[in-house]
């Protein structure tokens, strides 16, 4: 092989290795992001539950507004579920 060809293959090999390592890191980052999202979700559910049970008091208007919106959407879901059950029963 020519020197030029050897250099090309070495460069290609290095680039493939770097791409593989970057891909592995990106996969790990995706996993970590998913775990972090899930933990934030669990924390949110836990806090909403404790606020509803009056175990935690919030003086933050923005958080209270979010909880009101959560309550409204949960009521909408309950109504939809009831409608579905009525349709099934008819």
N, C-alpha and C positions, 0 to 999 in steps of 0.2 A: 504494500500500500504506500501511497505517497504521503509525505508529511502533511500536506494540505488535507487529505482525506482523514488522517488520524486525528487532526485537530478538530475537524468537523464532527467526527463521531464522539470525541471527548466532550465537546461543547453540547452536543445533543444529549449525551448521557447525563451531564450536569443539570441541564435544563429539565429533563424528565424527572430527575431526582428532586429538584427544587419544587416542581409542580406537584409531585406526589406528596411531599412534606407539607406544602401549603394546603392541599386538599385534605390531608389528615387533620391539620389544625382547624380548618374551616368546619369539618365534620364535628370535631370536639366542641368548637364554639357553638354550633347549632344545638348540640346536646345540652350544654351549659345554659344556653338561652331558654330552652324548653323547660329545664328544671327550675330556673329562676322565675319564669312566667308562672309555672304551677305553684311555686311557693308564694308568690305575690297573690295569686288567686286564693289559696288556702288562708293566707293572712287576712285578705279582704272579707272572706266569708266568716271567719272567726270574729273579726271586729264588728261586722254588721250584727251578728248574733248577740254579741255581748252588749252592743248599744241597744238593741231591741229589748234585751232582758234587763236593761237599766244597770248593768254592771260597769259600764263605762259612760261617762258624760263627755259629749263633744260640744265645744263652744265655737266650732268652726262652721260658719254658714255654708261654705262650699261642700263640705263633707255631709252636712245635714241635707242639703239639696240632692246630692247624689243618692243618699239613702231613700229619700222620697221618690226619686225616679226608679230606684230598684224596686221599691214597694209597688209602684204603679205597674211596672212591667210584670212583676210576679202575679199581680191581680189579673192582668190581661191574659197571662198564660193559664191561670186557673180557669178563667172564663172560657178560653178556647178548649181546654181539656173537657170542661163540662159540656160544651157544645158537641164535641166529638163523641162523648159518651151518650148523649141524647140521640145523636144521629145513629149510632150503632144500635141503640135499644129500639129504635123505631122500625 
